[in-house]
Amino acid sequence: MISSLFPGLVGGVLIGLAAVWLMSSLGRIAGISDIVAGLFLDSGSRDVYWRMAFVLGLIGGPVILAVLGVNGNLVSGARGLLGSPVTGPSTMAIGGLLIGLGTGIGSGCTSGHGVCGLARLSLRSLVAMAVFLAAAMLTVLAIYHL
């Protein structure tokens, strides 16, 4: 039981440390949607460098673990990525666009509200996370049980 929880524990600690480091060193919240949006919208500013390093770290970390042969329950292959019951690149593209729209409307994503906002005792983040969780539960209900 403990060994199955270990990768999640390590990942959670690393996410928390990254959020604390970003806030203490640059005064920025580790909200992934804002970090990625800043790569495209603030391309002329110096902020682009730390944003690029942060995103490359998010992508590079799992790749390095996979190359080293560390089993962190990494998804491999198209079947694992696209999976069932929702399949196909078009479905993923539509989902990605809807998530992007939702993070714009909700003024952030689960990383910004869930990791950083709740740690700062933000009421807005608490409400946002409750809405995110309810929407996720309704989605699972609709996909698997209806």
N, C-alpha and C positions, 0 to 999 in steps of 0.2 A: 504494500500500500504506500509506504513512505517513498519508495523508489519511483513509483509512478507520479508522485506529486513533485519530485525534485526538479525536473526541467521547468515546470511552471513557477516554482518558488524562485529558482535562479533567474528566470526571465523577468519575473515581477520585481525582484530586487534590482536588477540591471535597469529596468525601465524607471523605477523610482530614483535610482542614483543619477541617471541621465537627466531626469526632470529637475532634480535638485541642482545638478551642475549647471544646467542651462539657465535656471532662474538666478542662481548665485553669481555666475560669471558674466552673463550677458543681460540679465534682467528680463528674459523672455520665457514665455510659457511654452511647454513642449506639446503644443497642439499640432498634430501631424498635418491636418488640412491647411492650417495657416502657414506652416513651414513650407509645404509643397507649393501652395499658391504664391508665396513670396518668391519662389524660384522663378516663376513666370512673370509676375507683376512688378517685382522690384529688381529687374535684371541689371539696372544701372548702379545699384547701391552696393556697398561693401557687405551687406547682409547676405548676399548670395553665396559667399564662401562658407560660412558656418551652416547655412541651410543645406548646401550641397553635401558637406561633410556628414551632416546628420542623416540625410536620406541615404547616402552611400553606406553609412554604417548600418542602417536598418536592412538594407539589401545585402550588404557584404557579410554581415555576421553569420546569418544562416548558411550562406554559400561556403564560407570558410569552415564551418562546422561539418557541412556535408562532405567537403573535400577531405577533411581530417577523419571522416568516418564516424563522427559522433552521432549517435542515434538520438535525435531530439524530436522524434515523431514528425520529421519533415515530410511534406507532401512531395511526391515525385511522380512524374508522368502526367499526361493529359487527363487520364481517368481520375487520378487523385485531385487534380486541380479543378476540373470541370464537374466531376462527380455526378451523383444522382440525388434528387430528382430534377434539379435545375441543370440543364446542360447547354453547351454551345457557347461560342464566343459572342454571338449577338446578345444572348441573355446576360452574359457578364458585362458587356459594354453598356447595355441599358441599365443594369444594376449600378455600375460605376457612375453613370451620369446622374442617376437618382440619388446616390449617396452624396455626390458633389453638390447637387441642388439642396439636399437636406442639410448638409453642413453649412452651407451659406445661409439658409433660412434660420437654422438653429444657432448661428454664431459660434460654430465649433463642432468638434467631433468627440468621440468617446475618450480619446487620449487627452484632449485639452480640458474637457469638463470632468471626466472621470478620474484622471490621475492628478491633474493640477488643481482644477476647480474645487473638487471635494476636499482636497488637502488644505485649501485656503478657506474652507467652510463657506463657500459661495452658495447662496440660496438658488441663484440662477442655474448653477451647475447641478445642484441636487434635483431641481425640476427637470432639467434637460436629460439627466441620466434616467430618471423615472420614465420619461417619455420614450427614450431610446430602448429601455428594457421592455416596456409594454409593447412597443412596435415589434421588437424582436420576437417576443412570445406570440404575438398575433400572427407574425409571418410563419413561424414554425407550425402553429396550429393550422394555418391555411394550407401550407405545403404538404404536411404529413397526415393531417387528419380530416381534411374536407374533400 
